[in-house]
Amino acid sequence: MAVHWWHTKKLVDDLAADRVTERESLWYAMISAVLYFEDMYYTDWFGGHRSGILLLEFVVVTVIGLIGLNECFKANGGAEGTHFLKKLYCLGTPVGVKLTLASILLGQMNYLVFPHVVTQANFRDPLFVFRIMSMFVAGTFTVLYYWSIAAHMTRIATLQRSNSGVQVTPASGHA
C-alpha cells in the first residue's frame, strides 16, 4: 500500500498510471475525513469553546466518520468495488445539501425554542445541556450522512449487477 502523506507528485503519478487501488482510496478518504474533522473542531477549541464535551464530540464524530467510511467502502464492493471516491464524493453533494438544510432548520428551531425551554429555572446548567444536545446532534447527523451514502452505494451495486445481464446492441445502442 502506497498512501502518499506528503508527496503530491508521486500521488499524481500513481493516479495517472491507475495505480491507486480501491482500498488505498478508502485510506485517502479516511485521512481526509480525520483532517476535516480536526480542522472543524480545532477552530471551536481555539475559538474559546474548550470543554471536555467538545473533545468527546470530536472523538465521537471522528469514530462515526471512520466507521461510516468503512461501511460505504463495503457497500461499494470493498476491494473489488470500483470508483469508490467518485461515488463517495458525488453522493456526498446531494446528501450533504439535504442534511445541511435539515441542520439549518433544526438550528433555527433550536435558536428559537431552546432559551425558553432550557432555562436556569428548569436546569442547573443550561450551557451543559446545550453542549450535550450539540454533541448528540453532531453525532446523529454524521451517522445519517454515512448511512445514506452507504445505502445509495448499495443501490448502485444492485443496479449494476442487474444491468450486467443486459446486452447492448452496437447498432442501436439499446438493449
CNS distance restraints for C-alpha pairs under 8 A (distance, minus, plus):
assign (resid   1 and name CA) (resid  24 and name CA) 6.74 0.50 0.50
assign (resid   2 and name CA) (resid  24 and name CA) 7.42 0.50 0.50
assign (resid   3 and name CA) (resid  11 and name CA) 7.90 0.50 0.50
assign (resid   3 and name CA) (resid  24 and name CA) 6.50 0.50 0.50
assign (resid   3 and name CA) (resid  27 and name CA) 7.44 0.50 0.50
assign (resid   3 and name CA) (resid  28 and name CA) 7.21 0.50 0.50
assign (resid   4 and name CA) (resid   8 and name CA) 7.04 0.50 0.50
assign (resid   4 and name CA) (resid  10 and name CA) 7.13 0.50 0.50
assign (resid   4 and name CA) (resid  11 and name CA) 6.14 0.50 0.50
assign (resid   7 and name CA) (resid  11 and name CA) 6.58 0.50 0.50
assign (resid   8 and name CA) (resid  12 and name CA) 6.07 0.50 0.50
assign (resid   9 and name CA) (resid  13 and name CA) 6.21 0.50 0.50
assign (resid  10 and name CA) (resid  14 and name CA) 6.16 0.50 0.50
assign (resid  11 and name CA) (resid  15 and name CA) 6.03 0.50 0.50
assign (resid  12 and name CA) (resid  16 and name CA) 6.02 0.50 0.50
assign (resid  13 and name CA) (resid  17 and name CA) 6.17 0.50 0.50
assign (resid  14 and name CA) (resid  18 and name CA) 5.97 0.50 0.50
assign (resid  14 and name CA) (resid  19 and name CA) 4.86 0.50 0.50
assign (resid  14 and name CA) (resid  20 and name CA) 6.01 0.50 0.50
assign (resid  15 and name CA) (resid  19 and name CA) 5.96 0.50 0.50
assign (resid  15 and name CA) (resid  20 and name CA) 5.88 0.50 0.50
assign (resid  20 and name CA) (resid  24 and name CA) 6.04 0.50 0.50
assign (resid  20 and name CA) (resid  25 and name CA) 6.78 0.50 0.50
assign (resid  21 and name CA) (resid  25 and name CA) 6.24 0.50 0.50
assign (resid  21 and name CA) (resid  79 and name CA) 7.65 0.50 0.50
assign (resid  22 and name CA) (resid  26 and name CA) 6.43 0.50 0.50
assign (resid  22 and name CA) (resid  78 and name CA) 7.46 0.50 0.50
assign (resid  22 and name CA) (resid  79 and name CA) 5.48 0.50 0.50
assign (resid  22 and name CA) (resid  80 and name CA) 7.45 0.50 0.50
assign (resid  22 and name CA) (resid  81 and name CA) 6.85 0.50 0.50
assign (resid  22 and name CA) (resid  82 and name CA) 6.69 0.50 0.50
assign (resid  22 and name CA) (resid  83 and name CA) 7.26 0.50 0.50
assign (resid  22 and name CA) (resid  84 and name CA) 6.37 0.50 0.50
assign (resid  23 and name CA) (resid  27 and name CA) 6.55 0.50 0.50
assign (resid  23 and name CA) (resid  78 and name CA) 7.31 0.50 0.50
assign (resid  23 and name CA) (resid  79 and name CA) 5.45 0.50 0.50
assign (resid  24 and name CA) (resid  28 and name CA) 6.27 0.50 0.50
assign (resid  25 and name CA) (resid  29 and name CA) 6.16 0.50 0.50
assign (resid  25 and name CA) (resid  84 and name CA) 6.91 0.50 0.50
assign (resid  25 and name CA) (resid  85 and name CA) 6.32 0.50 0.50
assign (resid  26 and name CA) (resid  30 and name CA) 6.12 0.50 0.50
assign (resid  26 and name CA) (resid  69 and name CA) 7.31 0.50 0.50
assign (resid  26 and name CA) (resid  70 and name CA) 7.35 0.50 0.50
assign (resid  26 and name CA) (resid  73 and name CA) 6.69 0.50 0.50
assign (resid  26 and name CA) (resid  84 and name CA) 7.50 0.50 0.50
assign (resid  26 and name CA) (resid  85 and name CA) 7.53 0.50 0.50
assign (resid  27 and name CA) (resid  31 and name CA) 6.06 0.50 0.50
assign (resid  28 and name CA) (resid  32 and name CA) 6.03 0.50 0.50
assign (resid  29 and name CA) (resid  33 and name CA) 6.07 0.50 0.50
assign (resid  29 and name CA) (resid  69 and name CA) 7.45 0.50 0.50
assign (resid  29 and name CA) (resid  85 and name CA) 7.30 0.50 0.50
assign (resid  30 and name CA) (resid  34 and name CA) 6.23 0.50 0.50
assign (resid  30 and name CA) (resid  65 and name CA) 8.00 0.50 0.50
assign (resid  30 and name CA) (resid  66 and name CA) 6.04 0.50 0.50
assign (resid  30 and name CA) (resid  69 and name CA) 6.80 0.50 0.50
assign (resid  31 and name CA) (resid  35 and name CA) 6.22 0.50 0.50
assign (resid  32 and name CA) (resid  36 and name CA) 6.04 0.50 0.50
assign (resid  33 and name CA) (resid  37 and name CA) 6.04 0.50 0.50
assign (resid  33 and name CA) (resid  62 and name CA) 7.66 0.50 0.50
assign (resid  33 and name CA) (resid  65 and name CA) 7.08 0.50 0.50
assign (resid  33 and name CA) (resid  66 and name CA) 7.55 0.50 0.50
assign (resid  34 and name CA) (resid  38 and name CA) 5.95 0.50 0.50
assign (resid  34 and name CA) (resid  62 and name CA) 6.34 0.50 0.50
assign (resid  34 and name CA) (resid  66 and name CA) 7.98 0.50 0.50
assign (resid  35 and name CA) (resid  39 and name CA) 6.08 0.50 0.50
assign (resid  36 and name CA) (resid  40 and name CA) 6.18 0.50 0.50
assign (resid  37 and name CA) (resid  41 and name CA) 6.21 0.50 0.50
assign (resid  37 and name CA) (resid  58 and name CA) 7.08 0.50 0.50
assign (resid  37 and name CA) (resid  61 and name CA) 7.63 0.50 0.50
assign (resid  37 and name CA) (resid  62 and name CA) 6.45 0.50 0.50
assign (resid  38 and name CA) (resid  42 and name CA) 5.66 0.50 0.50
assign (resid  38 and name CA) (resid  58 and name CA) 7.50 0.50 0.50
assign (resid  39 and name CA) (resid  43 and name CA) 6.40 0.50 0.50
assign (resid  40 and name CA) (resid  44 and name CA) 6.99 0.50 0.50
assign (resid  41 and name CA) (resid  45 and name CA) 6.02 0.50 0.50
assign (resid  41 and name CA) (resid  54 and name CA) 7.73 0.50 0.50
assign (resid  41 and name CA) (resid  58 and name CA) 6.39 0.50 0.50
assign (resid  42 and name CA) (resid  46 and name CA) 6.18 0.50 0.50
assign (resid  43 and name CA) (resid  47 and name CA) 5.61 0.50 0.50
assign (resid  44 and name CA) (resid  48 and name CA) 6.67 0.50 0.50
assign (resid  44 and name CA) (resid  49 and name CA) 5.54 0.50 0.50
assign (resid  44 and name CA) (resid  50 and name CA) 7.33 0.50 0.50
assign (resid  45 and name CA) (resid  49 and name CA) 5.29 0.50 0.50
assign (resid  45 and name CA) (resid  50 and name CA) 4.94 0.50 0.50
assign (resid  45 and name CA) (resid  51 and name CA) 7.92 0.50 0.50
assign (resid  45 and name CA) (resid  54 and name CA) 7.60 0.50 0.50
assign (resid  46 and name CA) (resid  50 and name CA) 7.23 0.50 0.50
assign (resid  49 and name CA) (resid  54 and name CA) 7.66 0.50 0.50
assign (resid  50 and name CA) (resid  54 and name CA) 6.59 0.50 0.50
assign (resid  50 and name CA) (resid  55 and name CA) 7.92 0.50 0.50
assign (resid  51 and name CA) (resid  55 and name CA) 6.54 0.50 0.50
assign (resid  52 and name CA) (resid  56 and name CA) 6.10 0.50 0.50
assign (resid  53 and name CA) (resid  57 and name CA) 6.00 0.50 0.50
assign (resid  53 and name CA) (resid 131 and name CA) 6.78 0.50 0.50
assign (resid  53 and name CA) (resid 132 and name CA) 7.08 0.50 0.50
assign (resid  53 and name CA) (resid 135 and name CA) 7.49 0.50 0.50
assign (resid  54 and name CA) (resid  58 and name CA) 6.23 0.50 0.50
assign (resid  54 and name CA) (resid 131 and name CA) 7.59 0.50 0.50
assign (resid  54 and name CA) (resid 135 and name CA) 7.47 0.50 0.50
assign (resid  55 and name CA) (resid  59 and name CA) 6.39 0.50 0.50
assign (resid  56 and name CA) (resid  60 and name CA) 6.07 0.50 0.50
assign (resid  57 and name CA) (resid  61 and name CA) 5.96 0.50 0.50
assign (resid  57 and name CA) (resid 135 and name CA) 5.26 0.50 0.50
assign (resid  57 and name CA) (resid 138 and name CA) 7.61 0.50 0.50
assign (resid  57 and name CA) (resid 139 and name CA) 7.51 0.50 0.50
assign (resid  58 and name CA) (resid  62 and name CA) 5.98 0.50 0.50
assign (resid  59 and name CA) (resid  63 and name CA) 6.07 0.50 0.50
assign (resid  60 and name CA) (resid  64 and name CA) 6.07 0.50 0.50
assign (resid  60 and name CA) (resid 139 and name CA) 6.72 0.50 0.50
assign (resid  61 and name CA) (resid  65 and name CA) 5.94 0.50 0.50
assign (resid  61 and name CA) (resid 138 and name CA) 6.96 0.50 0.50
assign (resid  61 and name CA) (resid 139 and name CA) 5.49 0.50 0.50
assign (resid  61 and name CA) (resid 142 and name CA) 6.58 0.50 0.50
assign (resid  62 and name CA) (resid  66 and name CA) 6.17 0.50 0.50
assign (resid  63 and name CA) (resid  67 and name CA) 6.13 0.50 0.50
assign (resid  64 and name CA) (resid  68 and name CA) 5.84 0.50 0.50
assign (resid  64 and name CA) (resid 139 and name CA) 7.29 0.50 0.50
assign (resid  64 and name CA) (resid 142 and name CA) 6.76 0.50 0.50
assign (resid  64 and name CA) (resid 143 and name CA) 6.51 0.50 0.50
assign (resid  65 and name CA) (resid  69 and name CA) 6.06 0.50 0.50
assign (resid  65 and name CA) (resid 142 and name CA) 6.59 0.50 0.50
assign (resid  65 and name CA) (resid 143 and name CA) 7.56 0.50 0.50
assign (resid  65 and name CA) (resid 146 and name CA) 7.22 0.50 0.50
assign (resid  66 and name CA) (resid  70 and name CA) 6.26 0.50 0.50
assign (resid  67 and name CA) (resid  71 and name CA) 6.20 0.50 0.50
assign (resid  68 and name CA) (resid  72 and name CA) 6.16 0.50 0.50
assign (resid  68 and name CA) (resid 143 and name CA) 7.09 0.50 0.50
assign (resid  68 and name CA) (resid 146 and name CA) 4.95 0.50 0.50
assign (resid  68 and name CA) (resid 147 and name CA) 6.80 0.50 0.50
assign (resid  68 and name CA) (resid 150 and name CA) 7.80 0.50 0.50
assign (resid  69 and name CA) (resid  73 and name CA) 6.11 0.50 0.50
assign (resid  69 and name CA) (resid 146 and name CA) 6.75 0.50 0.50
assign (resid  70 and name CA) (resid  74 and name CA) 6.24 0.50 0.50
assign (resid  71 and name CA) (resid  75 and name CA) 6.06 0.50 0.50
assign (resid  71 and name CA) (resid 146 and name CA) 7.90 0.50 0.50
assign (resid  71 and name CA) (resid 150 and name CA) 6.36 0.50 0.50
assign (resid  72 and name CA) (resid  76 and name CA) 6.15 0.50 0.50
assign (resid  72 and name CA) (resid  88 and name CA) 7.68 0.50 0.50
assign (resid  72 and name CA) (resid 146 and name CA) 6.97 0.50 0.50
assign (resid  72 and name CA) (resid 147 and name CA) 7.86 0.50 0.50
assign (resid  72 and name CA) (resid 149 and name CA) 6.59 0.50 0.50
assign (resid  72 and name CA) (resid 150 and name CA) 4.35 0.50 0.50
assign (resid  72 and name CA) (resid 153 and name CA) 6.82 0.50 0.50
assign (resid  73 and name CA) (resid  77 and name CA) 6.65 0.50 0.50
assign (resid  73 and name CA) (resid  78 and name CA) 5.26 0.50 0.50
assign (resid  73 and name CA) (resid  79 and name CA) 8.00 0.50 0.50
assign (resid  73 and name CA) (resid  81 and name CA) 7.96 0.50 0.50
assign (resid  73 and name CA) (resid  84 and name CA) 6.71 0.50 0.50
assign (resid  73 and name CA) (resid 150 and name CA) 7.84 0.50 0.50
assign (resid  74 and name CA) (resid  78 and name CA) 4.36 0.50 0.50
assign (resid  75 and name CA) (resid 150 and name CA) 5.66 0.50 0.50
assign (resid  75 and name CA) (resid 151 and name CA) 7.44 0.50 0.50
assign (resid  75 and name CA) (resid 153 and name CA) 5.64 0.50 0.50
assign (resid  75 and name CA) (resid 154 and name CA) 5.01 0.50 0.50
assign (resid  75 and name CA) (resid 157 and name CA) 7.66 0.50 0.50
assign (resid  76 and name CA) (resid  81 and name CA) 5.31 0.50 0.50
assign (resid  76 and name CA) (resid  82 and name CA) 7.14 0.50 0.50
assign (resid  76 and name CA) (resid  84 and name CA) 6.44 0.50 0.50
assign (resid  76 and name CA) (resid 150 and name CA) 7.68 0.50 0.50
assign (resid  76 and name CA) (resid 153 and name CA) 5.44 0.50 0.50
assign (resid  76 and name CA) (resid 154 and name CA) 6.37 0.50 0.50
assign (resid  76 and name CA) (resid 156 and name CA) 7.95 0.50 0.50
assign (resid  76 and name CA) (resid 157 and name CA) 6.48 0.50 0.50
assign (resid  77 and name CA) (resid  81 and name CA) 4.05 0.50 0.50
assign (resid  77 and name CA) (resid  82 and name CA) 7.49 0.50 0.50
assign (resid  77 and name CA) (resid 157 and name CA) 7.44 0.50 0.50
assign (resid  83 and name CA) (resid  87 and name CA) 6.18 0.50 0.50
assign (resid  84 and name CA) (resid  88 and name CA) 5.99 0.50 0.50
assign (resid  85 and name CA) (resid  89 and name CA) 5.94 0.50 0.50
assign (resid  86 and name CA) (resid  90 and name CA) 5.91 0.50 0.50
assign (resid  87 and name CA) (resid  91 and name CA) 5.77 0.50 0.50
assign (resid  87 and name CA) (resid 153 and name CA) 7.33 0.50 0.50
assign (resid  88 and name CA) (resid  92 and name CA) 5.93 0.50 0.50
assign (resid  88 and name CA) (resid 149 and name CA) 7.00 0.50 0.50
assign (resid  89 and name CA) (resid  93 and name CA) 6.71 0.50 0.50
assign (resid  90 and name CA) (resid  94 and name CA) 7.83 0.50 0.50
assign (resid  91 and name CA) (resid  95 and name CA) 6.25 0.50 0.50
assign (resid  91 and name CA) (resid 149 and name CA) 6.26 0.50 0.50
assign (resid  91 and name CA) (resid 152 and name CA) 7.71 0.50 0.50
assign (resid  92 and name CA) (resid  96 and name CA) 5.39 0.50 0.50
assign (resid  92 and name CA) (resid 145 and name CA) 7.91 0.50 0.50
assign (resid  92 and name CA) (resid 149 and name CA) 6.95 0.50 0.50
assign (resid  93 and name CA) (resid  97 and name CA) 6.06 0.50 0.50
assign (resid  94 and name CA) (resid  98 and name CA) 6.19 0.50 0.50
assign (resid  95 and name CA) (resid  99 and name CA) 6.20 0.50 0.50
assign (resid  95 and name CA) (resid 145 and name CA) 6.61 0.50 0.50
assign (resid  95 and name CA) (resid 148 and name CA) 7.14 0.50 0.50
assign (resid  95 and name CA) (resid 149 and name CA) 7.24 0.50 0.50
assign (resid  96 and name CA) (resid 100 and name CA) 5.86 0.50 0.50
assign (resid  96 and name CA) (resid 145 and name CA) 7.07 0.50 0.50
assign (resid  97 and name CA) (resid 101 and name CA) 6.22 0.50 0.50
assign (resid  98 and name CA) (resid 102 and name CA) 6.23 0.50 0.50
assign (resid  99 and name CA) (resid 103 and name CA) 5.89 0.50 0.50
assign (resid  99 and name CA) (resid 141 and name CA) 7.20 0.50 0.50
assign (resid  99 and name CA) (resid 145 and name CA) 7.34 0.50 0.50
assign (resid 100 and name CA) (resid 104 and name CA) 6.13 0.50 0.50
assign (resid 101 and name CA) (resid 105 and name CA) 6.23 0.50 0.50
assign (resid 102 and name CA) (resid 106 and name CA) 6.05 0.50 0.50
assign (resid 103 and name CA) (resid 107 and name CA) 5.81 0.50 0.50
assign (resid 104 and name CA) (resid 108 and name CA) 6.09 0.50 0.50
assign (resid 105 and name CA) (resid 109 and name CA) 6.21 0.50 0.50
assign (resid 106 and name CA) (resid 110 and name CA) 6.00 0.50 0.50
assign (resid 107 and name CA) (resid 111 and name CA) 6.02 0.50 0.50
assign (resid 108 and name CA) (resid 112 and name CA) 6.21 0.50 0.50
assign (resid 109 and name CA) (resid 113 and name CA) 5.92 0.50 0.50
assign (resid 109 and name CA) (resid 114 and name CA) 7.90 0.50 0.50
assign (resid 110 and name CA) (resid 114 and name CA) 5.14 0.50 0.50
assign (resid 111 and name CA) (resid 115 and name CA) 7.24 0.50 0.50
assign (resid 112 and name CA) (resid 116 and name CA) 7.79 0.50 0.50
assign (resid 113 and name CA) (resid 117 and name CA) 6.35 0.50 0.50
assign (resid 114 and name CA) (resid 118 and name CA) 5.58 0.50 0.50
assign (resid 115 and name CA) (resid 119 and name CA) 6.19 0.50 0.50
assign (resid 117 and name CA) (resid 122 and name CA) 7.59 0.50 0.50
assign (resid 118 and name CA) (resid 122 and name CA) 6.14 0.50 0.50
assign (resid 118 and name CA) (resid 123 and name CA) 6.29 0.50 0.50
assign (resid 118 and name CA) (resid 126 and name CA) 5.84 0.50 0.50
assign (resid 118 and name CA) (resid 129 and name CA) 7.72 0.50 0.50
assign (resid 119 and name CA) (resid 123 and name CA) 5.92 0.50 0.50
assign (resid 119 and name CA) (resid 126 and name CA) 6.12 0.50 0.50
assign (resid 120 and name CA) (resid 124 and name CA) 5.78 0.50 0.50
assign (resid 120 and name CA) (resid 125 and name CA) 6.73 0.50 0.50
assign (resid 120 and name CA) (resid 126 and name CA) 6.31 0.50 0.50
assign (resid 123 and name CA) (resid 129 and name CA) 7.96 0.50 0.50
assign (resid 125 and name CA) (resid 129 and name CA) 6.61 0.50 0.50
assign (resid 126 and name CA) (resid 130 and name CA) 6.15 0.50 0.50
assign (resid 127 and name CA) (resid 131 and name CA) 6.20 0.50 0.50
assign (resid 128 and name CA) (resid 132 and name CA) 6.19 0.50 0.50
assign (resid 129 and name CA) (resid 133 and name CA) 6.08 0.50 0.50
assign (resid 130 and name CA) (resid 134 and name CA) 6.05 0.50 0.50
assign (resid 131 and name CA) (resid 135 and name CA) 6.18 0.50 0.50
assign (resid 132 and name CA) (resid 136 and name CA) 6.29 0.50 0.50
assign (resid 133 and name CA) (resid 137 and name CA) 6.15 0.50 0.50
assign (resid 134 and name CA) (resid 138 and name CA) 6.06 0.50 0.50
assign (resid 135 and name CA) (resid 139 and name CA) 6.14 0.50 0.50
assign (resid 136 and name CA) (resid 140 and name CA) 6.04 0.50 0.50
assign (resid 137 and name CA) (resid 141 and name CA) 6.09 0.50 0.50
assign (resid 138 and name CA) (resid 142 and name CA) 6.19 0.50 0.50
assign (resid 139 and name CA) (resid 143 and name CA) 6.22 0.50 0.50
assign (resid 140 and name CA) (resid 144 and name CA) 6.16 0.50 0.50
assign (resid 141 and name CA) (resid 145 and name CA) 6.06 0.50 0.50
assign (resid 142 and name CA) (resid 146 and name CA) 6.45 0.50 0.50
assign (resid 143 and name CA) (resid 147 and name CA) 5.83 0.50 0.50
assign (resid 144 and name CA) (resid 148 and name CA) 5.88 0.50 0.50
assign (resid 145 and name CA) (resid 149 and name CA) 6.38 0.50 0.50
assign (resid 146 and name CA) (resid 150 and name CA) 6.00 0.50 0.50
assign (resid 147 and name CA) (resid 151 and name CA) 6.12 0.50 0.50
assign (resid 148 and name CA) (resid 152 and name CA) 6.27 0.50 0.50
assign (resid 149 and name CA) (resid 153 and name CA) 6.11 0.50 0.50
assign (resid 150 and name CA) (resid 154 and name CA) 6.13 0.50 0.50
assign (resid 151 and name CA) (resid 155 and name CA) 6.32 0.50 0.50
assign (resid 152 and name CA) (resid 156 and name CA) 6.17 0.50 0.50
assign (resid 153 and name CA) (resid 157 and name CA) 6.20 0.50 0.50
assign (resid 154 and name CA) (resid 158 and name CA) 6.20 0.50 0.50
assign (resid 155 and name CA) (resid 159 and name CA) 6.10 0.50 0.50
assign (resid 156 and name CA) (resid 160 and name CA) 6.06 0.50 0.50
assign (resid 157 and name CA) (resid 161 and name CA) 6.15 0.50 0.50
assign (resid 158 and name CA) (resid 162 and name CA) 6.21 0.50 0.50
assign (resid 159 and name CA) (resid 163 and name CA) 5.99 0.50 0.50
assign (resid 160 and name CA) (resid 164 and name CA) 6.03 0.50 0.50
assign (resid 161 and name CA) (resid 165 and name CA) 7.52 0.50 0.50
assign (resid 162 and name CA) (resid 166 and name CA) 7.73 0.50 0.50
assign (resid 166 and name CA) (resid 175 and name CA) 6.30 0.50 0.50
assign (resid 167 and name CA) (resid 175 and name CA) 5.47 0.50 0.50
assign (resid 168 and name CA) (resid 173 and name CA) 5.89 0.50 0.50
assign (resid 168 and name CA) (resid 174 and name CA) 5.35 0.50 0.50
assign (resid 168 and name CA) (resid 175 and name CA) 4.42 0.50 0.50
assign (resid 169 and name CA) (resid 173 and name CA) 5.47 0.50 0.50
assign (resid 169 and name CA) (resid 174 and name CA) 5.93 0.50 0.50
assign (resid 169 and name CA) (resid 175 and name CA) 6.17 0.50 0.50
assign (resid 170 and name CA) (resid 174 and name CA) 7.82 0.50 0.50
